[in-house]
Amino acid sequence: MQMKRITASEQIYKEMHSQIMFLELKPGEELNMQKLLQNAGVSRSPLRDALLKLQEDNLVEIFPQKGSQISRINLKQVEVERFMRSTLELAVIPLFAKACTKEHLLKMRRALEEQKFALEITDQKAFLNADDDFHKVFFSATGKERIWDLIQSQSGNYRRIRFLSNQVPEILNNIIGEHERILNSFSEGQMEECLLLDKKHLTKLIAEIDILETKYPGYFE
């Protein structure tokens, strides 16, 4: 089967999306179009298409005749995206509890160990990716991976604030312990405990927002 060839605009979109998610392009940062064109090595048209798609994702703001900038993190959208993630994940957990095998638990354990290693070497990208790998098992094990993909595609504000929160030690250090307790609860077949732990895990960001707004005031709208 022949693989679909990625277009120039798709490649630019993919690269800029990653840079925005990992705050290499910071909220509120103005975009230098000439520099973007030079870095991408393309004409203006593919770059414009990529920016329009990022605008649809609420990650870029385009001001006609004035320029473009990375969207600041919208806290109302963060809550909408967090609510979607929490609602869908908590609905999947009872299904996962029935479908769960040793192999699934092993995948979660591997993701947790990758998080621990990422924490040791201060690799925040790897830490967040391993965090996602841990939770993705709930969806892939139950045939609901498409729902996970939907969550990821609609969670630009939520994912950015999660990455931002991982840069605050008092927040970061709690995540490993929370994942340990969730994994242990599944291993012991304690579904009610799993639901309580995961709900607490997915709602704690609400209490962390004040810390993040104080530390990074220019990142929020």
N, C-alpha and C positions, 0 to 999 in steps of 0.2 A: 504493500500500500504506500503510495507516494505521500510524503509529508507536505502539508500546506506551507508554502513559502511565506514568511512574515514580511510585511511591507515596511517601508521606511517609517511611515507614521506610527505603525504598531510598535516598532522597535523603540522609537523615541518615547512613545507613551509608556511603554513598559519600564524603560530606564528612569524616566522622570517620576513615574508613580512610586517606584522603589525609593528614589531619593527623597520624595516627599514623606513617605511612610516612616523612613528612618531619620527624618529631620536633617538630612544633608542639605535639603532646601527647606529653610525654616519658615514657619508661619509668619506671614506679613512681609516676607522678602520680595523685593522687586526683581523681576526677571529681565536680564539683559539679553534682548533678542539677538543682537549681533554675536554675542558670546555663545548663545545657544546654537545658532546656525553654524558657527565655526566648529564647535565641539561635535555637533551631529554630522557635519560634512554633507548637508543636504540643502535643497532649495527651501524657500520659505513655505511652500504649499504643504509638505508633509509635517513641518513643525506646527503650522497653524491648525492642521487637522488633529494633531496630538493634543494641542492646548485646548481645543474645543471639547475633546473627549474628557480631558481632565476637568474642564469647567462643568461638564455634565455630572462628574463625580463629586462636585463641590470642593475640589482641591485647588483650583486655580480661578482667579477672578480676572476677567478681561475687560479693560476700559477702553472703548473705541477712541482712537486718536491720542490716547494717553499712555497706554502700556498695559502690562500684566503683572500680577503678583501672586504668590502662594497664599491661598486662603488661610485666614486665622482659624483656629479650632473653635467651632461653634458648639457651645455647651448644651444648647437645646438639642442639637443633632446628636451629640454624644449620648445623651439620655435616651433618645429614640433608638439609636443603634445598640446601646447596651441593653435596653428593654427587649428588643428583637432577639439579640443573642441569648439573653437569659431565658426568655420564654421558650424559645425553640430547643435550647440545650436541656432545660429541665424537663421538657416533654420527651426528649429522646432517652434520658437516663433510665427510666423504668424498662424501656425496650432493650437498652444495653445490658442491664442487669440480667435479663433473661438470655441474651445472646452471648454474653461474656464468656470467653475461654481463656485458658492459660496463655495462649499466644497473644490475645488482646492485652492482657495484663502485662505481658513481657514488652509489648510495644510501648505501653505507657511508662514502664520502668525505664526503658531505653531513653525515651524523651526526657524523663526526669533526670537521669544521669547526664544527659547532654546539657540540660539546664545547669546542673551543678558545675560541670566543667566550664561552661560559658561564664558562669559567675566567677569562677577562680581566675580565668584569664581576662576578665572584664570585656567580654565580647557581647555587647548588648543586642546586636542583631541576632546572633545565634541564640541568645537567651529567649528573645521574643518568638523566634521561629520554633524553638523547642517547646515553648509554652503552647503554641498553636498545635504542634504535633501531638501533644498530650491530650488536648481536648478533641482533636479531630478523630481520634480513635472511637469516641462515642458514636459518631456519625457514620464512619466507614464500616464499623462492625455491624451496624443495623441497616445497611443499605440506604442511608440517608446522606451520602456524601454530597449530593447535589444541593441539599439544604445548607451544608457547611460552605460550599462554594458561593451560594447566594449571600450568606452572612458576610463572608470575606469581601465580596464585591460591593457590599452596601455599608461597609464599616470604616470608611476612611478617617473620620473624626475620632471614632472610638479607638481604632488601632494606633493612631498617632498619640493619643493621650496615654494609652497603655505603654507605648515605648517611652514616652516622657516620664511616666511614673517609675519606670525601671531605673531611671537615673538618680532617684532619691533613695539613699541607703535604707532608711527606716521603712520604706515601702517594699523595696526589692527583697530584703532579707526575709520577709514574711511569706513570699510566694512559694518557695521550696517546701516549707513546712506545711502549707495548705495542700499542696499537691501530694505530699507524703500521706497526709491524713485521708485524702480522697481515695488514693490508691489502696491504702490499707483497708478502708471500709469496703471497697469492692472486693478485695481479696477475701474478706471475712463474710461476704454476702449480706452486709448490713445496708440494704437499699435506702431505708429511711434516713439513715445517717449520711449516706452519700448525697441524697437530695438536699439535706440541710447544709452540709459542708459546701456543696457546689453553689447553692444559692447565696450563701454568705460570701464565698469567693468571688462571685460575679457581681455582687452589689457593693463590695467594699470600696470600689472606685468613687462612689458618691461621697464618701467621707474623706477621700483623699484629694478631692478637687480643690479645696481651700488651700492646701499645702502647695499644690502645683500653680495655682493662680498667683500666690504670693511670690513663689520662686521664679516664675516665668510670666510676668504680667503682660508682656508684649505679644505673647503667643495666642491670646484668646480674644474673641470678639464679644 
